[in-house]
Amino acid sequence: MFISIMKLLSVLYLWTWFVWPFVFVISIIYAIKELVKEEPAFMKPAIIASVSLLIILAGISSPSLFL
């Protein structure tokens, strides 16, 4: 099941490869900025960064998924 999800994400990455690095960098910077504040942190940017990193890694490893 996880391999089929990774295959789907790799196809998504191949069509939208130019978006995901920017999404990852912007969301990880925003998450770090929110964590440095002394107020309670809102973890949505960290979740967005982790999902975008998953999509990037699925796209990079896609040739080995389709063997």
N, C-alpha and C positions, 0 to 999 in steps of 0.2 A: 504494500500500500504506500509506504513512504517513497519507494522508488518511482511509482507512478506520479506522486505529487511533485517529486524533484524533476521528473521529465516535463511535466506541465509548466513548472516554474522556469525551466531552462528554455522552453519555447517562448514564454513570456519575456524572458531576458533577451533572447535573440532579436525580438521585435522592438524592444524598448531599452536597449543597452545604454543609451546616452543619458537616460534619466536617473538611473539607480545610483551611480557614484555621487551625484549632487544631493540626492535625497539622503544618502547615508551620512555624508559629511555635515550637512546642515542640521540633520536631526541629532547627531552625536554631539555637535557643538552646543546645540540648544539644551540637550539633556545634561551635559556637564555644567552648563551655566545655571540651570535650575537646581542641580545638586549642591552647588557651592553656596547658594543662598541659605540663610538660616531658617527659612520658612519650610514647612513640609513640601516635599518635592512631588510633582505630578509626573508619573513615569510613562506617559504616552509617547514622548519623543524617544525614549530608550527602546520602547517596543517597536516603533517605526524603524529605528536604526537597526535593530536585530532582524526584522523581517527583510529590510532591504539588503543587508549583508547575506542573508540566506538566499535571496534571489540572485545576487552577484555570484555567490559560490556555486549555486546550481547551474548558472550559465557557464562558468569556467569549467566545471567538471562534466558538462553535457556530452562531450565526445565519448567518455567512458560509460555513460549511462545507456547509450544506444547500441552497445555491442551485443 
